[in-house]
Amino acid sequence: MSLSKRFFAAWYDLLNSGVEGRVVPYRRLTAGVAHGNVLEIGGGTGANLPFYPPDASITFIEPDPHMIRRLRRSIRKQGRQAAIVQRYGESLPFAAGSFDAVVTTLTLCMVSDADAVIRETRRVLKPGGNYLFYEHVVSPRSRGRWWQHKLNPTWKRLTTGCNLDRDLTVSICSAGFANVEFEAFDLSVGLPVTIPNIVGVAKA
């Protein structure tokens, strides 16, 4: 698994380049509106860095050392100041109410326990703080769900952990946030199929 993770990290930006243009608007709706003391869970290679406002003080949670090396490189290249903490999102090393905003973009598909990450997100947000999320989710249509469940084992192996069929809409809406607003839509990735997505904000 370590070798596959190293390969995935090394090629992630290239593999993602084909769809990144379609994803940029949703990075603007999440990282692009995150102000104050900001935590991003799953920093990856730093794809959100160009979109954070200048006043954002950014802390990244990223467990993968191969991704961290590329994330540090991106931070230097962007000329930003940011902290990196090598931990898992299921157990954040921060006191309750530490952050003005928490961001996840295409992250909850990869974590071991998405519900635990969302609970931790809510815990570390200040009262009135914003959880800004952009994630792909299980299809609301029965045929789409069937295909996602069928393809998920192979897809998960190829991507070193990405799950196609998580009902993240329910997970976020049932996590106890004061208010959740989101848009659901199908994203075209240049193939004959589209992928169900959500983008929105949950207020602590």
Backbone as numpy.savetxt, mean C-alpha at the origin, in Angstrom:
# Nx Ny Nz CAx CAy CAz Cx Cy Cz
13.02 -18.57 -0.93 12.19 -17.36 -0.93 13.05 -16.11 -0.93
14.21 -16.16 -0.22 15.07 -14.99 -0.17 15.55 -14.60 -1.57
15.90 -15.61 -2.38 16.36 -15.34 -3.74 15.25 -14.74 -4.58
14.03 -15.29 -4.45 12.91 -14.76 -5.22 12.57 -13.34 -4.80
12.67 -13.05 -3.49 12.41 -11.69 -3.02 13.47 -10.72 -3.54
14.72 -11.16 -3.59 15.78 -10.31 -4.11 15.53 -10.01 -5.59
15.14 -11.03 -6.34 14.83 -10.84 -7.77 13.64 -9.91 -7.94
12.59 -10.12 -7.14 11.38 -9.29 -7.26 11.68 -7.83 -6.96
12.48 -7.58 -5.91 12.85 -6.21 -5.56 13.68 -5.57 -6.67
14.61 -6.35 -7.24 15.50 -5.81 -8.27 14.74 -5.42 -9.53
13.68 -6.16 -9.84 12.96 -5.93 -11.08 11.61 -5.27 -10.87
11.29 -4.91 -9.64 9.94 -4.42 -9.34 9.58 -3.18 -10.16
10.46 -2.19 -10.19 10.14 -0.95 -10.90 9.97 -1.19 -12.40
10.81 -2.06 -12.96 10.68 -2.36 -14.39 9.38 -3.12 -14.67
9.08 -4.11 -13.81 7.86 -4.88 -13.99 6.62 -4.00 -13.85
6.71 -3.02 -12.98 5.58 -2.15 -12.69 5.43 -1.00 -13.70
6.47 -0.78 -14.50 6.48 0.40 -15.37 5.34 0.38 -16.39
4.88 -0.80 -16.77 3.82 -0.88 -17.74 2.48 -0.36 -17.27
2.27 -0.38 -15.95 0.98 0.08 -15.40 1.12 1.35 -14.56
2.36 1.79 -14.32 2.55 2.91 -13.40 1.82 4.17 -13.85
1.76 4.41 -15.16 1.06 5.60 -15.64 -0.41 5.61 -15.25
-1.01 4.42 -15.16 -2.41 4.32 -14.76 -2.58 4.48 -13.25
-1.51 4.22 -12.50 -1.57 4.26 -11.04 -1.29 5.65 -10.48
-0.57 6.47 -11.23 -0.16 7.80 -10.76 -1.32 8.63 -10.20
-2.50 8.68 -10.84 -3.59 9.49 -10.26 -3.97 9.07 -8.85
-3.81 7.81 -8.53 -4.19 7.32 -7.21 -3.08 7.53 -6.18
-1.85 7.62 -6.66 -0.77 8.05 -5.76 -1.00 9.52 -5.37
-1.47 10.32 -6.31 -1.76 11.73 -6.01 -2.89 11.87 -5.00
-3.86 10.97 -5.05 -5.01 11.02 -4.14 -4.70 10.46 -2.75
-3.54 9.84 -2.59 -3.16 9.27 -1.30 -1.91 9.98 -0.78
-0.74 9.59 -1.24 0.49 10.26 -0.82 0.44 11.75 -1.12
-0.19 12.12 -2.21 -0.22 13.51 -2.63 -0.96 14.45 -1.71
-1.80 13.92 -0.82 -2.56 14.77 0.10 -2.23 14.45 1.56
-1.13 13.75 1.78 -0.72 13.38 3.14 0.17 14.48 3.72
-0.30 15.16 4.76 0.44 16.26 5.36 0.85 15.92 6.79
1.83 16.67 7.28 2.25 16.53 8.67 3.15 15.33 8.87
2.99 14.66 9.99 3.78 13.48 10.33 3.14 12.27 9.68
3.80 11.71 8.66 3.19 10.70 7.80 3.92 9.37 7.94
3.14 8.30 8.05 3.68 6.94 8.03 3.20 6.25 6.77
4.14 5.71 5.99 3.76 4.84 4.87 4.13 3.41 5.21
3.15 2.54 5.17 3.37 1.12 5.44 3.60 0.42 4.11
4.77 -0.22 3.99 5.13 -0.86 2.73 5.74 0.11 1.77
6.86 0.69 2.14 7.49 1.72 1.31 8.00 1.21 -0.02
8.29 -0.09 -0.10 8.76 -0.67 -1.36 9.99 0.02 -1.89
9.98 0.39 -3.15 11.12 1.06 -3.76 10.98 2.58 -3.75
9.92 3.09 -3.09 9.75 4.53 -2.96 8.94 5.17 -4.08
8.01 4.42 -4.66 7.24 4.95 -5.79 6.40 6.16 -5.41
6.02 6.29 -4.13 5.19 7.42 -3.70 5.99 8.69 -3.41
7.30 8.57 -3.30 8.11 9.72 -2.86 7.89 11.00 -3.68
7.81 10.93 -5.00 7.65 12.18 -5.76 6.33 12.90 -5.50
5.38 12.23 -4.85 4.05 12.80 -4.72 3.78 13.40 -3.34
4.63 13.14 -2.36 4.41 13.70 -1.04 4.62 15.20 -1.03
3.74 15.96 -0.35 3.94 17.41 -0.24 5.24 17.73 0.47
5.81 18.90 0.21 7.09 19.27 0.82 7.04 19.29 2.35
5.86 19.55 2.95 5.79 19.66 4.40 5.61 18.31 5.07
5.53 17.24 4.32 5.33 15.92 4.92 6.62 15.41 5.53
6.54 14.98 6.80 7.66 14.32 7.47 7.39 12.82 7.39
8.17 12.11 6.61 7.82 10.75 6.19 8.62 9.70 6.96
7.90 8.69 7.44 8.51 7.48 7.99 7.99 6.30 7.19
8.91 5.46 6.72 8.53 4.27 5.97 8.67 3.04 6.85
7.67 2.17 6.82 7.79 0.82 7.35 8.00 -0.10 6.16
9.09 -0.87 6.17 9.37 -1.81 5.09 10.16 -2.99 5.67
9.61 -4.20 5.61 10.31 -5.34 6.20 11.37 -5.97 5.32
11.31 -5.77 4.01 12.18 -6.48 3.07 13.50 -5.73 2.89
14.63 -6.34 3.28 15.92 -5.63 3.16 16.29 -5.31 1.72
15.85 -6.12 0.76 16.15 -5.85 -0.65 15.40 -4.61 -1.12
14.15 -4.46 -0.70 13.40 -3.26 -1.02 14.00 -2.05 -0.31
14.45 -2.22 0.91 15.01 -1.10 1.68 16.21 -0.49 0.97
17.06 -1.32 0.39 18.22 -0.78 -0.33 17.77 0.13 -1.46
16.75 -0.26 -2.17 16.25 0.56 -3.28 15.47 1.77 -2.79
14.82 1.61 -1.66 14.11 2.74 -1.06 15.10 3.82 -0.62
16.20 3.44 0.00 17.23 4.42 0.39 17.76 5.15 -0.84
17.97 4.40 -1.92 18.45 5.01 -3.15 17.46 6.04 -3.69
16.17 5.70 -3.63 15.14 6.62 -4.10 15.08 7.88 -3.26
15.23 7.74 -1.94 15.21 8.90 -1.05 16.36 9.85 -1.39
17.56 9.29 -1.61 18.70 10.13 -1.98 18.47 10.80 -3.32
17.96 10.04 -4.27 17.72 10.58 -5.61 16.70 11.70 -5.61
15.67 11.58 -4.77 14.63 12.60 -4.69 15.05 13.79 -3.82
16.16 13.65 -3.10 16.61 14.72 -2.23 15.69 14.95 -1.05
15.01 13.88 -0.59 14.08 13.99 0.53 14.74 13.52 1.81
14.13 13.89 2.92 14.50 13.36 4.22 13.39 12.40 4.64
13.74 11.19 4.98 12.74 10.20 5.39 13.41 9.15 6.26
12.66 8.64 7.23 13.14 7.57 8.09 12.61 6.24 7.55
13.43 5.20 7.70 13.02 3.84 7.32 13.13 2.95 8.55
12.04 2.25 8.85 12.01 1.30 9.97 11.74 -0.08 9.40
12.66 -1.01 9.66 12.51 -2.37 9.13 11.66 -3.20 10.09
10.37 -3.12 9.89 9.41 -3.87 10.69 8.22 -4.25 9.83
7.37 -5.11 10.39 6.13 -5.50 9.72 4.99 -4.62 10.19
4.05 -4.36 9.28 2.93 -3.49 9.60 1.97 -4.06 10.61
2.02 -5.37 10.86 1.13 -5.99 11.83 1.47 -5.62 13.27
2.67 -5.10 13.49 3.09 -4.72 14.85 3.99 -3.48 14.75
3.36 -2.31 14.74 4.10 -1.07 14.53 4.76 -0.60 15.83
6.03 -0.17 15.76 6.77 0.21 16.96 6.56 1.69 17.33
5.30 2.13 17.32 4.99 3.53 17.60 3.86 3.60 18.61
3.87 4.69 19.40 2.80 4.90 20.38 1.50 5.24 19.68
0.41 5.01 20.35 -0.90 5.37 19.81 -0.94 6.87 19.54
-1.60 7.25 18.46 -1.77 8.67 18.14 -0.50 9.37 17.70
0.40 8.66 17.01 1.69 9.25 16.63 1.68 10.00 15.31
0.72 9.72 14.42 0.81 10.22 13.04 -0.45 10.97 12.63
-0.22 11.99 11.80 -1.33 12.75 11.20 -1.97 11.98 10.05
-1.18 11.16 9.37 -1.68 10.39 8.24 -0.90 9.09 8.12
-1.60 8.06 7.67 -0.98 6.77 7.32 -1.38 6.47 5.88
-0.41 5.99 5.09 -0.63 5.72 3.67 -0.32 4.25 3.37
-1.20 3.59 2.63 -0.86 2.32 1.98 -1.30 2.39 0.53
-0.41 2.00 -0.36 -0.76 1.90 -1.78 -0.29 0.54 -2.27
-1.25 -0.30 -2.67 -0.96 -1.64 -3.17 -0.06 -2.40 -2.21
-0.43 -2.34 -0.93 0.36 -2.94 0.14 -0.40 -4.06 0.85
-1.68 -3.86 1.11 -2.43 -4.81 1.93 -2.60 -6.17 1.26
-2.38 -6.23 -0.05 -2.38 -7.51 -0.75 -1.18 -8.36 -0.38
-0.11 -7.72 0.10 1.16 -8.41 0.33 1.40 -8.82 1.78
0.71 -8.19 2.72 1.01 -8.44 4.13 0.43 -9.78 4.57
0.94 -10.31 5.68 0.45 -11.60 6.18 -0.96 -11.48 6.73
-1.24 -10.38 7.43 -2.54 -10.22 8.10 -3.03 -8.79 7.86
-3.83 -8.62 6.81 -4.29 -7.28 6.45 -5.12 -6.64 7.56
-5.95 -7.41 8.22 -6.79 -6.86 9.30 -5.94 -6.32 10.44
-4.85 -7.02 10.77 -3.96 -6.56 11.83 -3.26 -5.25 11.42
-2.87 -5.15 10.16 -2.22 -3.92 9.68 -3.20 -2.75 9.75
-4.44 -2.98 9.39 -5.45 -1.91 9.45 -5.72 -1.50 10.89
-5.78 -2.47 11.80 -5.96 -2.13 13.22 -4.81 -1.29 13.74
-3.60 -1.67 13.37 -2.43 -0.90 13.79 -2.44 0.50 13.18
-2.87 0.59 11.94 -3.00 1.89 11.29 -3.91 2.80 12.09
-5.06 2.30 12.46 -6.02 3.09 13.25 -5.42 3.47 14.60
-4.68 2.55 15.22 -4.11 2.82 16.54 -3.10 3.96 16.52
-2.24 4.00 15.48 -1.16 5.00 15.49 -1.60 6.35 14.92
-2.82 6.43 14.39 -3.32 7.71 13.91 -3.77 8.61 15.06
-3.50 9.89 14.94 -4.05 10.87 15.88 -5.56 10.95 15.68
-6.31 11.33 16.70 -7.75 11.56 16.50 -7.98 12.57 15.37
-8.82 12.19 14.44 -9.05 13.04 13.28 -8.05 12.85 12.16
-7.03 11.98 12.38 -6.04 11.71 11.35 -6.61 10.89 10.21
-5.90 10.86 9.09 -6.40 10.23 7.87 -5.60 8.99 7.48
-6.31 7.91 7.25 -5.71 6.74 6.60 -6.06 6.81 5.12
-5.03 7.01 4.30 -5.20 7.19 2.85 -4.78 5.90 2.16
-5.70 5.29 1.43 -5.44 3.96 0.90 -5.78 3.86 -0.59
-4.95 3.09 -1.28 -5.23 2.68 -2.66 -4.83 1.21 -2.75
-5.80 0.34 -2.99 -5.56 -1.10 -2.97 -6.39 -1.79 -4.04
-5.90 -2.93 -4.51 -6.75 -3.77 -5.36 -7.46 -4.78 -4.46
-8.67 -5.16 -4.86 -9.57 -5.90 -3.96 -10.24 -7.05 -4.71
-10.95 -7.88 -3.95 -11.72 -8.96 -4.56 -12.86 -8.38 -5.38
-13.18 -9.04 -6.47 -14.24 -8.56 -7.35 -15.61 -8.66 -6.69
-16.48 -7.68 -6.92 -17.85 -7.77 -6.42 -18.70 -8.71 -7.27
-18.16 -9.16 -8.41 -18.90 -10.03 -9.31 -18.47 -11.48 -9.12
-19.43 -12.41 -9.14 -19.15 -13.81 -8.82 -18.14 -14.43 -9.78
-18.25 -14.13 -11.05 -17.31 -14.70 -12.02 -15.90 -14.15 -11.79
-15.82 -12.83 -11.51 -14.52 -12.24 -11.22 -13.89 -12.85 -9.97
-14.69 -13.04 -8.93 -14.18 -13.67 -7.70 -13.67 -15.08 -7.97
-14.44 -15.83 -8.80 -14.04 -17.20 -9.11 -12.66 -17.23 -9.75
-12.45 -16.35 -10.72 -11.15 -16.30 -11.39 -10.04 -15.87 -10.45
-10.32 -14.90 -9.58 -9.31 -14.45 -8.63 -8.91 -15.57 -7.67
-9.89 -16.31 -7.15 -9.59 -17.43 -6.25 -8.79 -18.51 -6.99
-9.17 -18.75 -8.25 -8.50 -19.79 -9.04 -7.04 -19.43 -9.33
-6.80 -18.17 -9.67 -5.46 -17.73 -10.07 -4.56 -17.38 -8.90
-5.15 -17.16 -7.72 -4.38 -16.61 -6.61 -3.15 -17.42 -6.21
-3.22 -18.75 -6.09 -2.01 -19.49 -5.68 -0.82 -19.27 -6.61
-1.07 -19.32 -7.92 0.02 -19.11 -8.89 0.50 -17.67 -8.85
-0.43 -16.72 -8.83 -0.08 -15.30 -8.78 0.75 -14.98 -7.53
0.35 -15.55 -6.41 1.05 -15.29 -5.15 2.49 -15.77 -5.22
2.72 -16.93 -5.83 4.09 -17.43 -5.97 4.92 -16.54 -6.88
4.33 -16.12 -8.00 5.06 -15.31 -8.98 5.45 -13.94 -8.42
4.62 -13.40 -7.53 4.84 -12.05 -7.01 5.40 -12.05 -5.59
5.83 -13.20 -5.11 6.37 -13.37 -3.76 5.41 -12.86 -2.67
4.09 -13.05 -2.90 3.18 -12.77 -1.79 1.93 -11.98 -2.08
1.74 -11.47 -3.29 0.56 -10.66 -3.59 -0.69 -11.54 -3.70
-1.75 -11.15 -3.00 -3.03 -11.86 -3.04 -4.04 -11.09 -3.88
-4.67 -11.77 -4.82 -5.64 -11.15 -5.72 -7.03 -11.02 -5.10
-7.33 -11.83 -4.08 -8.72 -12.04 -3.69 -9.06 -11.63 -2.25
-8.42 -10.60 -1.75 -8.73 -10.13 -0.40 -9.86 -9.10 -0.42
-10.80 -9.26 0.51 -11.93 -8.32 0.59 -11.53 -7.15 1.49
-10.66 -6.31 0.98 -10.11 -5.21 1.77 -11.12 -4.11 2.00
-12.12 -4.01 1.15 -13.17 -3.01 1.36 -13.87 -3.27 2.69
-14.26 -4.52 2.92 -14.91 -4.89 4.18 -13.94 -4.70 5.35
-12.69 -5.09 5.16 -11.71 -4.98 6.25 -11.54 -3.53 6.71
-11.45 -2.60 5.77 -11.27 -1.19 6.13 -12.56 -0.62 6.74
-13.70 -0.93 6.13 -14.97 -0.36 6.59 -15.39 -0.89 7.95
-14.90 -2.06 8.34 -15.30 -2.65 9.62 -14.24 -2.50 10.71
-13.23 -1.66 10.47 -12.11 -1.55 11.41 -12.33 -0.53 12.52
-13.48 0.15 12.53 -13.77 1.08 13.61 -13.38 2.52 13.36
-13.09 2.89 12.13 -12.80 4.29 11.82 -14.06 5.13 11.98
-13.88 6.41 12.28 -15.03 7.29 12.47 -15.81 7.47 11.17
-15.08 7.45 10.04 -15.75 7.64 8.75 -14.85 7.07 7.67
-15.45 6.42 6.67 -14.70 5.88 5.55 -15.38 6.32 4.25
-14.60 6.93 3.37 -15.10 7.30 2.05 -14.15 6.71 1.01
-14.73 6.09 -0.03 -13.88 5.50 -1.05 -14.61 5.43 -2.38
-13.81 5.30 -3.43 -14.32 5.08 -4.78 -13.87 3.69 -5.22
-14.80 2.91 -5.74 -14.48 1.60 -6.29 -14.50 1.67 -7.81
-13.53 1.05 -8.46 -13.44 1.12 -9.92 -12.62 -0.05 -10.43
-12.73 -0.32 -11.70 -11.92 -1.35 -12.35 -10.76 -0.68 -13.08
-9.55 -1.15 -12.81 -8.35 -0.60 -13.43 -7.91 -1.51 -14.57
-7.74 -0.94 -15.75 -7.20 -1.68 -16.88 -5.69 -1.71 -16.77
-5.12 -2.90 -16.96 -3.66 -3.03 -16.93 -3.12 -3.41 -18.31
-3.90 -3.08 -19.34 -3.45 -3.35 -20.70 -3.70 -4.77 -21.16
-4.49 -5.52 -20.40 -4.83 -6.90 -20.74 -6.33 -6.97 -21.01
-6.83 -8.12 -21.48 -8.27 -8.25 -21.70 -9.10 -8.21 -20.41
-8.42 -8.25 -19.25 -9.13 -8.22 -17.98 -8.82 -6.92 -17.23
-9.70 -6.55 -16.32 -9.48 -5.40 -15.45 -9.42 -5.89 -14.01
-8.84 -5.06 -13.14 -8.67 -5.44 -11.73 -9.47 -4.48 -10.86
-10.33 -5.01 -9.96 -11.09 -4.14 -9.06 -10.16 -3.42 -8.09
-10.37 -2.12 -7.92 -9.55 -1.27 -7.05 -10.45 -0.41 -6.17
-9.87 0.06 -5.07 -10.51 1.09 -4.26 -9.48 2.16 -3.91
-9.93 3.41 -3.82 -9.08 4.50 -3.35 -9.94 5.36 -2.43
-9.37 5.77 -1.30 -10.19 6.56 -0.40 -9.46 6.98 0.86
-10.26 7.43 1.83 -9.73 7.93 3.10 -10.62 7.45 4.23
-9.99 6.99 5.30 -10.68 6.63 6.53 -10.20 7.54 7.63
-11.13 8.16 8.35 -10.76 9.13 9.38 -10.83 8.49 10.75
-9.77 8.69 11.53 -9.69 8.11 12.87 -10.61 8.87 13.84
